[in-house]
């Protein structure tokens, strides 16, 4: 006892409602596609910024090490100059 589906003609109001719903669904689908594309672009951009951040972080670390080294060198030069000044003073 299988029942066959019968097509029921839609009333004009129902057809309009259906077309409006179809339009809304198409707009939502388009918005979703746009959002996915924007997300992909944002993820790509974020990965680029993350790589740039890592690069700058390494550069900062290298610069910080160089600064420490230069400060030590400056202190050593200061000590040597003081020693030379003392030697000159002792000669006079």
Backbone as CSV, one residue per row, in Angstrom:
resi,resn,N_x,N_y,N_z,CA_x,CA_y,CA_z,C_x,C_y,C_z
1,UNK,0.821,-1.167,0.000,0.000,0.000,0.000,0.877,1.246,0.000
2,UNK,1.564,1.419,-1.031,2.465,2.552,-1.178,1.667,3.772,-1.577
3,UNK,2.037,4.883,-0.970,1.349,6.123,-1.325,2.243,6.912,-2.254
4,UNK,1.671,7.482,-3.208,2.421,8.294,-4.163,2.261,9.755,-3.776
5,UNK,3.373,10.463,-3.852,3.329,11.885,-3.544,2.651,12.618,-4.669
6,UNK,1.777,13.438,-4.309,1.092,14.230,-5.311,1.574,15.669,-5.214
7,UNK,1.773,16.267,-6.369,2.173,17.669,-6.389,0.942,18.517,-6.148
8,UNK,1.059,19.359,-5.181,-0.046,20.253,-4.851,0.304,21.614,-5.412
9,UNK,-0.502,22.158,-6.241,-0.203,23.488,-6.774,-0.153,24.513,-5.633
10,UNK,0.835,25.395,-5.700,1.003,26.415,-4.678,0.115,27.611,-4.984
11,UNK,-0.400,28.177,-3.954,-1.166,29.410,-4.114,-0.174,30.522,-4.423
12,UNK,-0.574,31.557,-5.078,0.339,32.662,-5.408,1.053,33.217,-4.175
13,UNK,0.357,33.305,-3.040,0.991,33.804,-1.828,2.076,32.834,-1.374
14,UNK,1.814,31.551,-1.470,2.790,30.542,-1.066,4.012,30.591,-1.973
15,UNK,3.768,30.795,-3.240,4.875,30.888,-4.198,5.740,32.104,-3.891
16,UNK,5.111,33.213,-3.574,5.869,34.419,-3.211,6.691,34.177,-1.948
17,UNK,6.074,33.527,-0.967,6.788,33.207,0.275,7.986,32.308,-0.019
18,UNK,7.744,31.315,-0.868,8.815,30.390,-1.221,9.950,31.120,-1.923
19,UNK,9.629,32.010,-2.851,10.655,32.765,-3.574,11.418,33.699,-2.641
20,UNK,10.709,34.288,-1.684,11.384,35.143,-0.708,12.342,34.315,0.146
21,UNK,11.874,33.141,0.569,12.721,32.259,1.364,13.939,31.816,0.560
22,UNK,13.720,31.483,-0.696,14.830,31.082,-1.569,15.843,32.220,-1.697
23,UNK,15.362,33.437,-1.853,16.244,34.599,-1.942,17.051,34.801,-0.666
24,UNK,16.380,34.616,0.471,17.075,34.751,1.754,18.155,33.689,1.895
25,UNK,17.845,32.473,1.520,18.814,31.382,1.607,20.010,31.662,0.712
26,UNK,19.745,32.174,-0.496,20.845,32.509,-1.410,21.719,33.612,-0.821
27,UNK,21.095,34.615,-0.191,21.874,35.703,0.421,22.706,35.187,1.594
28,UNK,22.136,34.309,2.394,22.876,33.730,3.518,24.046,32.903,3.006
29,UNK,23.798,32.107,1.956,24.867,31.282,1.383,25.988,32.167,0.837
30,UNK,25.623,33.258,0.182,26.625,34.186,-0.354,27.397,34.854,0.784
31,UNK,26.681,35.240,1.837,27.353,35.848,2.988,28.303,34.846,3.637
32,UNK,27.900,33.598,3.710,28.754,32.560,4.283,30.011,32.355,3.430
33,UNK,29.840,32.330,2.110,31.003,32.214,1.217,31.946,33.400,1.420
34,UNK,31.374,34.581,1.502,32.187,35.781,1.722,32.916,35.725,3.050
35,UNK,32.220,35.267,4.081,32.840,35.169,5.406,33.974,34.148,5.400
36,UNK,33.782,33.040,4.703,34.845,32.027,4.628,36.057,32.563,3.884
37,UNK,35.812,33.304,2.806,36.927,33.901,2.056,37.662,34.924,2.924
38,UNK,36.898,35.739,3.644,37.501,36.747,4.522,38.305,36.064,5.626
39,UNK,37.778,34.971,6.145,38.494,34.235,7.183,39.810,33.690,6.633
40,UNK,39.757,33.138,5.422,40.981,32.621,4.799,42.018,33.712,4.610
41,UNK,41.558,34.875,4.142,42.490,36.001,3.972,43.048,36.452,5.318
42,UNK,42.196,36.501,6.327,42.640,36.917,7.665,43.647,35.919,8.242
43,UNK,43.404,34.629,8.037,44.339,33.621,8.537,45.688,33.725,7.837
44,UNK,45.656,33.988,6.526,46.896,34.163,5.770,47.649,35.398,6.267
45,UNK,46.906,36.479,6.463,47.529,37.712,6.951,48.082,37.510,8.359
46,UNK,47.344,36.814,9.201,47.796,36.559,10.567,49.073,35.722,10.563
47,UNK,49.146,34.747,9.672,50.359,33.922,9.578,51.549,34.787,9.161
48,UNK,51.320,35.718,8.245,52.385,36.637,7.830,52.847,37.512,8.975
49,UNK,51.897,38.050,9.734,52.250,38.891,10.876,52.966,38.090,11.941
50,UNK,52.549,36.843,12.118,53.201,35.995,13.114,54.660,35.742,12.718
51,UNK,54.887,35.477,11.438,56.254,35.261,10.954,57.083,36.536,11.125
52,UNK,56.501,37.676,10.808,57.202,38.954,10.960,57.523,39.201,12.432
53,UNK,56.578,38.873,13.322,56.803,39.037,14.759,57.979,38.177,15.217
54,UNK,58.027,36.930,14.765,59.129,36.039,15.147,60.461,36.596,14.648
55,UNK,60.455,37.107,13.432,61.671,37.697,12.856,62.134,38.890,13.691
56,UNK,61.202,39.764,14.045,61.550,40.940,14.844,61.983,40.541,16.250
57,UNK,61.374,39.512,16.781,61.754,39.036,18.113,63.190,38.530,18.110
58,UNK,63.564,37.803,17.063,64.943,37.320,16.954,65.909,38.481,16.761
59,UNK,65.515,39.440,15.947,66.362,40.618,15.719,66.535,41.392,17.031
60,UNK,65.469,41.538,17.791,65.533,42.223,19.081,66.493,41.497,20.010
61,UNK,66.390,40.189,20.045,67.266,39.394,20.911,68.732,39.586,20.527
62,UNK,69.003,39.577,19.222,70.376,39.784,18.755,70.865,41.185,19.122
63,UNK,69.998,42.189,18.947,70.372,43.564,19.285,70.610,43.715,20.786
64,UNK,69.799,43.033,21.578,69.969,43.096,23.022,71.307,42.482,23.442
65,UNK,71.670,41.362,22.826,72.962,40.731,23.124,74.111,41.645,22.724
66,UNK,73.964,42.278,21.563,75.017,43.201,21.114,75.143,44.386,22.064
67,UNK,74.025,44.892,22.544,74.044,46.004,23.485,74.768,45.608,24.776
68,UNK,74.488,44.437,25.281,75.158,43.953,26.492,76.658,43.841,26.252
69,UNK,77.017,43.313,25.095,78.428,43.176,24.750,79.109,44.550,24.657
70,UNK,78.446,45.489,24.020,79.014,46.834,23.889,79.149,47.519,25.249
71,UNK,78.212,47.301,26.132,78.319,47.887,27.479,79.509,47.305,28.236
72,UNK,79.695,46.000,28.099,80.851,45.364,28.744,82.146,45.912,28.160
73,UNK,82.167,46.038,26.846,83.355,46.571,26.178,83.618,48.008,26.623
74,UNK,82.576,48.814,26.731,82.725,50.195,27.183,83.298,50.244,28.597
75,UNK,82.803,49.359,29.454,83.310,49.311,30.838,84.787,48.917,30.848
76,UNK,85.166,47.982,30.016,86.573,47.557,29.937,87.447,48.706,29.423
77,UNK,86.989,49.419,28.429,87.747,50.570,27.904,87.869,51.639,28.984
78,UNK,86.792,51.874,29.734,86.834,52.861,30.819,87.886,52.477,31.862
79,UNK,87.918,51.205,32.223,88.920,50.737,33.200,90.340,50.942,32.657
80,UNK,90.537,50.627,31.390,91.879,50.774,30.804,92.305,52.239,30.767
81,UNK,91.374,53.105,30.403,91.684,54.535,30.357,92.028,55.038,31.760
82,UNK,91.234,54.612,32.745,91.539,55.016,34.120,92.930,54.542,34.539
83,UNK,93.264,53.326,34.160,94.587,52.780,34.492,95.687,53.597,33.826
84,UNK,95.479,53.939,32.549,96.473,54.754,31.834,96.595,56.128,32.484
85,UNK,95.477,56.736,32.879,95.514,58.046,33.512,96.290,57.955,34.833
86,UNK,96.058,56.892,35.586,96.813,56.702,36.838,98.309,56.571,36.574
87,UNK,98.677,55.837,35.531,100.100,55.680,35.191,100.711,57.026,34.787
88,UNK,99.951,57.794,34.021,100.456,59.115,33.608,100.612,60.013,34.834
89,UNK,99.619,59.974,35.722,99.695,60.791,36.938,100.875,60.391,37.806
90,UNK,101.191,59.092,37.860,102.312,58.643,38.696,103.655,59.072,38.098
91,UNK,103.724,59.316,36.805,104.948,59.771,36.168,105.206,61.260,36.438
92,UNK,104.176,61.984,36.681,104.334,63.429,36.865,104.738,63.818,38.251
